[in-house]
C-alpha cells in the first residue's frame, strides 16, 4: 500500500514538474502550477522545521535526537532546493 501511494505521488509530482517546464503548455496553466508546486515544497520544508523545533523543546532524549535528525533532513532539503534553483537558472 505504501509503495502504491508513493508511486501515485511521484507520478503526479514528476508530471507536474514536466508540465511546468514545457513551453507548449499555456502560461495560464504553467504559472499557477509552478506556484502551487513551490508552495507545497516550501510547506513541507517549513512543517518539518516546525516539528523539529517542537521535538527539540521536549525534554526527552529520543525526542531531542528525532528533532536533530529532522532538522538535518530539513537543512539538506533546503540546500537541495537552492542547488536545483541555481541549476535551472543556468
Helices and strands as residue ranges (DSSP letters): H 2-21, H 27-57, H 61-89
